Amino acid sequence: MYHGAVGASLLASGIGFIPGIVLEAVTIAAGLLDVAGIAILRHCSAKAEKHRAVHVLATSKLDTAHSHI
């Protein structure tokens, strides 16, 4: 959670240059994955909602066809 602050303090102190760079890279990667995950979730949620609506329609049509037989 605080990797960015820790990495920045390590970079600023000069003591942990390599660990600071690594922590900053991990923080940036985690942030990008979070943004990508949100975008994918929104895209998949829309597709799932559409699929659910089509499934309900198909089920009702099938029930109607069965009631006529």
Buried (B, 14 or more C-beta within 10 A) or exposed (E): EEBBEBBBBBBEEEEBEEEBEBBBEEBEEEEEEEEEEEEEEEEEEEEEEEEEEEEEEEEEEEEEEEEEE
